[in-house]
Amino acid sequence: MRIVHDLAQANPAARAYVTLGVFDGVHRGHQQLITRMTEAAHLTHDAAIAITFEPHPATTLGYEPPPLLTSVEERAELLAALGLDVLALLPFTPDTVRTPATAFVEALIQHLHLAEIWGGPGFALGYRRAGDVPFLRRLGAERGFLVRVVEPLTWEGTLVSSSRVRTALQAGDIPQARGCLGRPYRLAGTVVRGDGRGHRIGVPTANVSPAPGRLLPGSGIYACLAHTEHLGTHPAVVNVGTRPTFSRASNSQGPVIEAHLLDLDADLYDQGLAIDFIARLRDERAFPTPAALVEQIYADIAQARALLDSLSLPGRGLG
């Protein structure tokens, strides 16, 4: 898959089947849409192209953007795995907001040799979302392209969406999030120096600093898979929260992400660490003494090890 930052760079050798969206999380609904489009494009020896935007459109429109499920790089990796030929990563600017639907489509025709536009029933593009499905079908009849509508995916009776994934993760509902994503939720970041308390109590942890704006699962203790930059994948127990046993030292700093990697005690500072959330073990809570906390941590480790061993989950690598 090629990544371009301007439609003029795409230069497909054939006609293009095109879809547009933020695609945050690349959940199973996104996967269904893009897989069907890609298969259809390749049957006619045409190119499958997805257009996405950076930053999130809400930022340019003056709204608070939702916490993101994926970085741009993660989104590109996940989309590439679906067989796309080209990902156009375009800046979402005030000019983008003001672009009329007709002008946007004309750019697709000019630069991509547009054959088909794919989207869901609520798909729309252009200024004030004027380019909805009926509009695009009328325009397509004049300009020689088709509009394909893929019905949204439902799982357990409810539509799969990025907002549903966010709500599940913020509630600590890992099975719900994984069912919508089709894979564990992954949170990547850099290992930074903490206060060293984990080493002092005999349970060393890696403090992970994710990129700003990333979604953190709800506070709690989780069984995870941790993918290190140089030392492979390891089972882990991860604490997301404020460490209430040591509240005075931690609450002012906001939520922390501490990962104890089972069977690995290594210097990971300044390295990348990606965490796949597999199961939530319990709530975060305060303990009367550090010794009581350590006793519970060892119980968490035993529970996480048994659970992860039983699932035999492969890692995806850092990517």
N, C-alpha and C positions, 0 to 999 in steps of 0.2 A: 504494500500500500504506500502510495506517495502522499506526502503532506504538503499542501501549498497554502500560501497566505494571501492569495489574490486569485480571483476566478480566471484571469488571463493566463495564469501559470498552469492551469489544469491541463489544457491542450489535449483532450482525449482523442485517441486515434479513431474512435467510432462515435456514434451517438451516445448520449448519456441518460441514464435513469438516475433521478436526483431525489434526495430527501433532505429536509432541513429541520434542525432542532437543537436544543441545548444538549440533550442526551445525557444529562447528569446521572451517573450511576450505571448507565447502559444496562438497565434492568431487563427482565424477560420480555416486556412489551416492546422495548426498543429492539431487542434481539430478534423478535418475531418479524417486525417491520423490515429491518435491514436485511435479514436473511432472505426473506421472500423477494425483496427488491433485487438483491444481488443475484439470486438464482435466476430470476426472470431476465435480468440484463445479460447474464452470461449465456443463456439459451439463444439469444439473438446476436451474440458476439458484440454486445455493447458494453459500455463502462458503467460501473456502479459508483456513484459519487454521493457522499454525505457532506452537508454543509453545517458547521457548528460555529459558535461564536465565543469570543473572549474580549472583555469580561462578560459575566452573566448580564443579560439584557436589563435586569432589574436595576443594576448599578447605574447604567446610563440613563434609565428612565427616572432615576431619583428615588427609587425604593430600596428598602433594606433587602439585599439578596438572601435567599435561604442558605443555611449552611450546606456546603457542597459535599457530595458523596464521593466525588472523584476529582483529582487534579486534571488539568488539560492533558498531561502526559499519560496518566492512567486511562483517561477516556480514549485517547488515540490507540493505546495498546489493545484495549478491549474491542474497539471498533475494527481494528485491523484483523483480529481473530475471526471476524464474521465474513471475511472475504472481500471487503471493499477494495476498489481499485484506487480511489483517491479520497482523501479527507481534506476539505477546504476549511481551514481554520481562519475565520475572518474576524477582524476587529468590529466590535459592536459600538459604533460611534453615534453622536447626534445626527450625522448625515444618514446613517443606516436607518435610524428611527423615522426620518422624514422621507425616505425613498418610497415613492408610490408603487403599488403592487405591479402595475403594468411595466414600469421601468425596471423593477427587479427581475421580472420574468424575461424581459428583453435581454438583460445581461446574461441570463442563463442560456437563452437561445444563441446569443452571439458567441459566448465563450465556451459553452459546453455542448453545443449542438443538441439541445434538449429534445429528448424523445418522450419521456414520461416523468411526471412528478408523483411521488408517493408520500402518503401521510395518513393520519387517522381522521376520523369524522370531523373533529374540531380543528383540523389543520388550517392555518391562515398565515399569510405573509404580507409585507408591505405596510405602509403608513396606516395606522389605526386598524390594522389587521383586515384591511378591505379585501385582500386576496384570499377569500375563503374558497371552499370547494366548489360551490356553484359558480362563482366568478371565474375560477381557474378553468372550469370545464367549458364555459362560454369562450374564454380567451383561447383555450386549447383548440377548439373547433375552428377558430380563425387562423391560428398560427401553427397548427400542425403538430401538437403534442397531446398526450393523453394524461388523465389524472386517475391514479389508482388509490382507492381508499381501503386501508386494512383496519378491520374492527379491533378495538382495544382488547388486550388479553385480560382475562379474569383468572384469579386464583383464589380458591376457597370462597367463591361467590362474590368477590369484590375486585374492582379494577386494579390492576397493577400500575403503580405510578411512583415517581420519585418522591412525592410528598408522603405516600403511604410508607415507603421505606424509611424516610426520615422520622415519621411518627413512631414507627416500630422501634427503631434504634434508640430514640430518645427515651422510650419506655423500657429499654433493656430487653425487648422481645426479639431475641436473636433468631428463633425459628421463623417468625413472620418475615423478618428482613431477608433472611437467606432464601425463603421460598419465593420472594418477589425478585431477588437479584439472580437467582439460579447459581449462587456461589456465596461463600462467606463474605461479609463486609470487611474490606481491607482499609486500614488506616496506616499510612506511611509517614515517617518523619525522620528527624536526626536525633541521635542520642546526645543529650546534653548533661552537664554536671549537675547533680542534685546536692542534697545536704549530706550524703553518705550514710544516712541512718540505716539503710538496708544492710550495708556491710557490717555496721556495728552490732546489729541484732542477729547476724549470721545468715541473712537472706538477701544477697546482693541483687539489686534491681537496676535496670536501665531506664532512665527517665527519657521519654520520647517527646520531642517537640514537633508537632505537625505543622503544616503550612497554615497561615492565618485563614480563617473562614471555613476550615474543614469541620464536618460534623463529628462530634464526640458521642459515643453511646452513653446512655444514662449511667449515672454513678453505680458502681457495683464491682464485684469480683468476677472475672471471666476466665474460662479456659480458652486458650488461643494457640495458634501456630505463629511463631515469630521467625521471619525470614531475615537473616543477617546479610550484610553486604559481602562478607568474605568467608563466613564460617557456617554456611548452610542453614537449614531449617530446623527449629527446635520447638518442642512443646513448651508452653509458657503459661504462667498465671499472671494475669494483668489486673491491676487496680486502676479504675477510673474514678476520680473523685477528689476529696479534700483531705484525706487521711485524718479523720476526726479524733483518733487517739492522740495525735499530735497537733490538735486544731490550731493552737496559737501560732505555730510555725508555718502552717500551710494554708489556712483559709484565705489570708490576704492575697495569696498568689493565684487564686482561682483553681479550677480543676487541674489535676496532674494525671499523667499516664505513666505508671510504673510497671515495667515488665520484668518478672523473674523468669529467666530462661532455665528450664530444667536441664541438669547435667552439663551446664556450660557456665563457667566463671571466667570471663575474658574481658579485656579492655575494649569496649565498643564505642568509646567517646568519639564524637564527630563523624561516626559512620551512619549510613542509612539503616533503618530498621522498619520493616513492614509487618503489621500485625493483622492476622485474620481472626475475627471473633467467631468462635465456634459454639460456645454455650455460656450462659450466665450462671454462676455458681451460687451467689448469695448477694444480699445487700451489703453495702459498706456500712460499718457501724463502729462506734467507739468501744474500746476495751479498757478495763480498769487499770491494767498494767501492761507494759511492754511484753512481759512474759506471757500473759494471756493472749496477746496478739500473735506472738510467735507460734504458740500452740495451735491457734486457728489457722495460721498460714500453712503450717505443715499438713493440717487436715485438708486445706484447699489444694495443696500440691498433690496429695494422694488422690483426691477426687478427680482433679484435672487429668492426672496421668492415666487413671483407669478409664476415664471417659474418652480421651483422645486415642488411647490404644485400641479401644473397642470400635472406633469409627474408621480407622485406617485412612485418614484423609491426606491426600498428597498436597504438597505446596505448589504454588504457581511460580515461585521465584520472584525476585524483585522486579524484573521487567524494566 
